[in-house]
Amino acid sequence: MGGDYDFGARDRKVDVERLRDIAYSIRKDIVRELGESKSGHWGGSLSVVEILTALYFYKMRHNPSNPAWADRDRLLLSKGHAAPALYAAFANMGYITHDEMMTLRKHGSRLQGHPDPHKLPGVEIPGGPEGIGLSESIGMALAARLDGKDTRVYVIMGDGEQDEGEVWEAAMAAAKFGLDHLTAIIDKNGLQQEGATGEIMPTDSLAEKWRAFRWNVIEVDGHSIRDIMGALDAAEKAGGVPTIIIASTVKGRGVPFMEGNVKYHAPVLDAKTVQEAMEKVQRV
Amino acid sequence: MADAKPKSTRDALGDALLDAAQSKPNLVVIGADTSESLQTMRFGKAYPARFFNVGIAEQNMVGVAAGLALYGKTAVCGTYAVFLERAIDQIRNTVAYCDLDVKIIGAHAGLVTGPDGGSHQTIEDIAIMRAIPNMRVVAPCDYASAKALIAEAVSTRGPFYIRVVRPASPAVYPGGSSFRVGRAEVIRDGSDIALAANGVMVPEALKAADSLASRGISARVIDCHTIKPLDGATLLKAASETGGIVTAEDHNRFGGLGSAVAEIVAARGGGTVGIVADDDRFGESGDGTEVMAAHGLSAEAIVGEAARILGRKKR
């Protein structure tokens, strides 16, 4: 779908309607691969689609045919359980084929249940345990600065992930080091494994918290590709401080019966339900 | 001019990093507010752009080190060994899982840490690190060997756990040696029994060998500075050529050097192994050697274990 894009330079001239089509394609692919793998995380994969689309198709400099390109920008999927969304995006850019995409979670596949950079080029960090991606993004941003490179580093976290203490250790450090080439994005879908984030561990004042940690905070609709693109642009103007984009999303977005329903965090679905999801998946 | 002042393995860490800094421009060091103690601050002062203090935040320290390594740096990070255990997940799931070029320093390890008390005396670090795939585990005994082994670790790609201690150590190798990670050093030859030790227990093993010699018992002394990969050949040779192996370590008896030696000897030919180690008890405040002795870590304990093995063989 996105195979004709030239990803080699940032801020590509894009037609937002076209990107919405790409997001729709990614969303359908998420449903297909999770339907095939039987296990995996539906809700958090579907909520992050527009964020990934804006980063990979509009903003970032990267190369699907040479994933290890030294001058690429880095995208760290700290909420590694959204691996199906990452792989679907990869398939839509040519990092992997759609056939390989369907091997998700199978023995012998490069597509691990949670991403593994050792197995699949293009993956920047291992996913799984929550809360470590921001720390790793700091390391990468420091290394880039040390090397005099203009690399931009992006890291996507979940809102449930904000429960982790390490996130706040890293929040302080990124501000201390003045990493204005680092942008974090929270996929704030409001739900975590056992319920609403507001009930499990209230994170309703996320923007205030991040401001207090000396970050540039931008709040957007996480399903508006245009808004996310604007926020990614604005992040580059925050001199001397890192930016966090708090993107409000809906867990399970695009499959109506999954939207906002904690039951679809990581369910094992019967064939009938998978079929229903295939039929009902929407362009957002 | 000879330097008469005894040095510690943490002094060796500071010197090894400074030595490597010039030839290895990709070397970076990350600290967690304990870098003066670790001696890594000397690198930080000489190369401030390549040194990052993340504050008292061990998980972030390891994660930042991993990120630097993922971008192509060789990252050395460390703090007191007991605090590092807060970051086992980051060590396991990032550094080791991705086989990253990160060297992790566990400082002030073991009962020898003394006065700070049991909360600061890690006796389980080796066991934890040894069970993590891709991780190499090194516990040197003196300045010279520590400096050489740390230098090798820094120039060898991949994860290492290196255990250093606070007190100055007597020079076990005043004349130096050609140390290699993964190769045990036979410090003294002997035929009746073998004493395999690491870290602060190597000087104790040498004292024990002297004591055994005065009783007419010839003890081979082996410095097992690398617990993983373990030098099986040297240990199996010792098991077959002597009456048995006594291991000695400042660590819990579960999962450390004693376990590693017993595993390989039991699986590959057999032989007797006696373990001198902490008996699964947390430590407490006191002078380091006093605490160690109270937990059965001394030359006398090694002699006792050797005598027990040799006596059992005679029966």
Interface residues (C-beta under 8 A of the other chain):
Chain A: R74 D116 P117 H118 E124 I125 P126 G128 P129 G131 I132 L134 S135 E136 S137 I138 G139 M140 A141 L142 A143 A144 L146 D147 G165 E166 E169 A170 M172 A173 K176 F177
Chain B: V28 A49 R50 F52 V54 G55 A57 Q59 N60 V62 G63 V64 A65 A66 G67 L68 A69 L70 Y71 G72 K73 A75 D89 Q90 N93 T94 Y97 C98 D99
